[in-house]
Amino acid sequence: MLDAETIPFIDVTSSRMLADLADELHHQGVRLLIARDVGQVRDIMSHVIDNPAVKPFYPTVQAAVEAADAEHRTAARRRREPNPPHRQT
């Protein structure tokens, strides 16, 4: 999780670097969460990066943690559910 509250400015190069990092993490099964982003940072990231692995942004660290926890619980529930039997034709 990146707490972006103290990042006052981000340029296109930095935005693309974060997108690349998010892609790399995604391939490892990890999601990059960005919390408390300042408006300018959010605006640049939203316009430069068309990458769902970096979005959405969270207004607070707590909101990001809760979203990550909900995703984790959903994934764990799916892993526990038995696969439906396959029909043979």
C-alpha positions in Angstrom: 0.0 0.0 0.0 1.2 3.4 -0.9 0.1 6.2 1.4 0.3 9.2 -1.0 -0.8 11.9 1.4 2.7 13.6 1.4 3.2 13.3 -2.3 2.4 16.8 -3.6 3.3 16.2 -7.2 3.8 13.3 -9.6 4.9 13.5 -13.2 4.1 11.2 -16.2 7.3 9.2 -15.8 6.6 8.5 -12.1 3.0 7.5 -13.0 4.2 5.1 -15.6 6.7 3.6 -13.1 3.9 3.0 -10.6 1.9 1.4 -13.4 4.8 -0.9 -14.2 5.3 -1.8 -10.6 1.5 -2.5 -10.2 1.7 -4.8 -13.3 4.8 -6.6 -11.9 3.1 -7.1 -8.5 -0.1 -8.2 -10.2 1.8 -11.0 -11.9 3.0 -12.1 -8.5 -0.6 -12.1 -7.1 -0.2 -8.8 -5.2 -2.2 -5.6 -5.7 -0.9 -2.1 -5.3 -3.2 0.1 -3.3 -2.9 3.8 -3.2 -4.5 5.7 -0.3 -4.9 9.4 0.6 -3.8 10.7 -2.7 -3.8 14.4 -3.2 -6.0 15.6 -6.1 -3.2 16.4 -8.5 -1.6 13.0 -8.0 -5.0 11.3 -8.5 -5.7 13.4 -11.6 -2.3 12.6 -13.2 -2.6 8.9 -12.3 -6.2 8.7 -13.6 -5.4 10.4 -16.9 -2.0 8.8 -17.6 -2.6 5.3 -16.5 -5.3 3.1 -17.8 -4.5 0.2 -15.5 -7.1 -1.4 -13.3 -4.3 -2.8 -11.1 -3.5 0.7 -9.9 -7.2 1.8 -9.5 -9.2 2.6 -7.5 -7.7 5.1 -5.1 -8.8 5.1 -1.5 -9.6 8.2 0.5 -8.0 6.8 3.7 -5.5 4.1 4.7 -8.3 2.4 6.6 -10.5 2.3 3.5 -7.7 0.7 1.5 -7.1 -1.9 4.3 -10.8 -2.7 4.5 -10.9 -3.2 0.7 -7.8 -5.4 0.7 -9.3 -7.4 3.6 -12.6 -7.9 1.7 -10.8 -9.0 -1.4 -8.7 -11.5 0.7 -11.8 -12.9 2.3 -13.6 -13.3 -1.0 -10.6 -15.1 -2.5 -10.3 -17.4 0.5 -14.1 -18.2 0.3 -13.7 -19.1 -3.4 -10.8 -21.4 -2.7 -12.8 -23.2 0.0 -15.9 -23.7 -2.3 -15.9 -27.1 -3.9 -15.8 -27.2 -7.7 -19.0 -28.3 -9.3 -18.9 -31.8 -10.8 -18.2 -31.9 -14.5 -20.7 -33.7 -16.7 -19.4 -36.3 -19.1 -21.0 -36.3 -22.5 
